[in-house]
Amino acid sequence: MDLMTFVTLIVLAFAIVMVAAGAFAAILGSGKSRALGGVMAVVGLIVFVVWAWLVGWSDISPFCEVELYDTLYNAIVNLIGVLIGALVAVGIFLITVLKS
Protein backbone atom coordinates (compact mmCIF):
# COMPACT_ATOMS: atom_id res chain seq x y z
CA MET A 1 0.00 0.00 0.00
CA ASP A 2 1.44 3.34 -0.97
CA LEU A 3 1.12 6.62 0.92
CA MET A 4 -1.76 8.09 -1.12
CA THR A 5 -3.85 4.94 -0.72
CA PHE A 6 -3.29 5.10 3.04
CA VAL A 7 -4.20 8.80 3.17
CA THR A 8 -7.30 8.08 1.08
CA LEU A 9 -8.44 5.45 3.58
CA ILE A 10 -7.89 7.85 6.48
CA VAL A 11 -9.73 10.75 4.83
CA LEU A 12 -12.69 8.66 3.66
CA ALA A 13 -13.02 6.96 7.07
CA PHE A 14 -12.93 10.40 8.70
CA ALA A 15 -15.64 11.66 6.35
CA ILE A 16 -17.91 8.65 6.88
CA VAL A 17 -17.61 8.87 10.67
CA MET A 18 -18.27 12.63 10.55
CA VAL A 19 -21.45 12.06 8.53
CA ALA A 20 -22.66 9.29 10.87
CA ALA A 21 -21.81 11.13 14.10
CA GLY A 22 -23.28 14.36 12.76
CA ALA A 23 -26.49 12.60 11.75
CA PHE A 24 -26.85 11.03 15.19
CA ALA A 25 -26.19 14.37 16.89
CA ALA A 26 -28.65 16.15 14.61
CA ILE A 27 -31.36 13.55 15.17
CA LEU A 28 -30.89 12.88 18.88
CA GLY A 29 -29.54 16.24 20.04
CA SER A 30 -31.35 19.36 21.03
CA GLY A 31 -30.64 23.02 20.46
CA LYS A 32 -27.02 23.84 19.84
CA SER A 33 -25.88 20.20 19.59
CA ARG A 34 -28.47 19.57 16.87
CA ALA A 35 -27.10 22.45 14.81
CA LEU A 36 -23.50 21.32 15.35
CA GLY A 37 -24.48 17.79 14.35
CA GLY A 38 -25.91 19.12 11.11
CA VAL A 39 -22.71 21.06 10.45
CA MET A 40 -20.63 17.94 11.16
CA ALA A 41 -22.71 15.88 8.73
CA VAL A 42 -22.42 18.51 5.99
CA VAL A 43 -18.64 18.89 6.51
CA GLY A 44 -18.20 15.11 6.36
CA LEU A 45 -20.27 14.88 3.20
CA ILE A 46 -18.30 17.69 1.55
CA VAL A 47 -14.96 16.10 2.47
CA PHE A 48 -16.13 12.73 1.13
CA VAL A 49 -17.39 14.12 -2.17
CA VAL A 50 -14.33 16.33 -2.76
CA TRP A 51 -11.83 13.57 -1.94
CA ALA A 52 -13.72 10.97 -3.98
CA TRP A 53 -13.76 13.38 -6.94
CA LEU A 54 -10.04 14.11 -6.56
CA VAL A 55 -9.14 10.43 -6.37
CA GLY A 56 -11.67 9.03 -8.81
CA TRP A 57 -12.15 11.53 -11.60
CA SER A 58 -9.49 14.26 -11.49
CA ASP A 59 -6.22 14.11 -13.36
CA ILE A 60 -4.18 15.72 -10.59
CA SER A 61 -0.92 13.82 -10.24
CA PRO A 62 -0.81 12.40 -6.69
CA PHE A 63 -4.55 11.67 -6.65
CA CYS A 64 -4.89 9.87 -9.98
CA GLU A 65 -2.51 7.11 -8.82
CA VAL A 66 -5.08 5.76 -6.32
CA GLU A 67 -7.59 3.17 -7.50
CA LEU A 68 -10.67 4.31 -5.54
CA TYR A 69 -12.89 1.28 -6.08
CA ASP A 70 -10.15 -1.25 -5.32
CA THR A 71 -9.06 0.69 -2.25
CA LEU A 72 -12.56 0.85 -0.79
CA TYR A 73 -13.28 -2.78 -1.68
CA ASN A 74 -10.08 -4.00 -0.02
CA ALA A 75 -10.73 -1.84 3.04
CA ILE A 76 -14.25 -3.23 3.50
CA VAL A 77 -13.13 -6.84 2.99
CA ASN A 78 -10.26 -6.39 5.45
CA LEU A 79 -12.56 -4.75 8.00
CA ILE A 80 -15.04 -7.62 7.76
CA GLY A 81 -12.19 -10.11 8.24
CA VAL A 82 -10.92 -8.26 11.30
CA LEU A 83 -14.41 -8.08 12.82
CA ILE A 84 -15.06 -11.79 12.26
CA GLY A 85 -11.70 -12.73 13.77
CA ALA A 86 -12.24 -10.45 16.76
CA LEU A 87 -15.76 -11.78 17.37
CA VAL A 88 -14.56 -15.39 17.22
CA ALA A 89 -11.74 -14.62 19.67
CA VAL A 90 -14.08 -12.80 22.08
CA GLY A 91 -16.62 -15.63 21.79
CA ILE A 92 -14.00 -18.26 22.63
CA PHE A 93 -12.77 -16.11 25.52
CA LEU A 94 -16.29 -15.68 26.93
CA ILE A 95 -17.06 -19.39 26.59
CA THR A 96 -13.80 -20.24 28.38
CA VAL A 97 -14.42 -17.74 31.18
CA LEU A 98 -18.08 -18.66 31.65
CA LYS A 99 -17.38 -22.44 31.69
CA SER A 100 -14.74 -22.16 34.42
N, C-alpha and C positions, 0 to 999 in steps of 0.2 A: 504494500500500500504506500503510495507516495504522499507527499505533504498536502497537496491540494485535495486529494480524496479524503484525507483525515480531517482537514479543515471543513470540507463540505459536510461531512457527517456531524461535526460539532455544531455548525451553524444551523443545519436543518433540524437537528434534535432540539437545539435551543428554541427555534421558531415554533416547532410543534408543541413543546411544553409551554411556551408563552401563550399560545392560542388556547390550549386546554385549561391552563390555570386562570387565564383571563376570563374564559367563558364561565368557569365555575364561580369565580369571584363576582362576575356580573349577574349571574343567575341567583346565587345564594347570598350575596352581600346586600348591604343596605346603605343608602346615602353615598358617602364619599368612596367607600370601597367598591361599590357597584360601578361608579364612574371610572375608577382606576382599573378595575377588571376589564371594562370595555376598551380602555386605552391599551392595556396589555395585549388583549386579543387582536386589536387592529395592528399594533406594532409587530407582533408575531406573524400575522398574515402578510404584512408588507415585506418583512425580512425574508419569509419563505418564498414569496413570489419573485422578489428581486434576485435572490440567490439562485433559485431554480432557472430563471431566465438567463442569468449570467453563465451558469454552468451548462444549461441545455441548449440554448439557442443563440448565444452571442458568439462572436468570433474573436473575443479578447483573449490574448495569448495564454495566461495562466489558467483561465477558466475553461477553455475549450479542450483541455487535455483530460478532463474528468468525464467519465462515462456515467451520467446521472442515473439512468435506469439500472445499470449493473451495480452501481454503488448502493443504491437504496435496496435493491433486491438482496444483495449479499448482507447488508446490515440487518434486514428483517429476518433472514434465514438464520444468521448468527445469533440474533437476540432470542429467537424461538428456541434454538439449541441450548443456549445458556439457561433460559427459564426452565426448560424441561429437565436439564441436568440438576439445577438447583432444587427444583421441586422433588425430584427423586431422592436426592441426598437428604433433604429436610424430612421427607416421608420416612426414609429408613432410620434417620436419627430419632424421630418421634416414636416410631414403632419400638425401637431398641429401648428408649427411655421408659416408655409406658409399660413395656413387658417386664421390666426389672423391678 
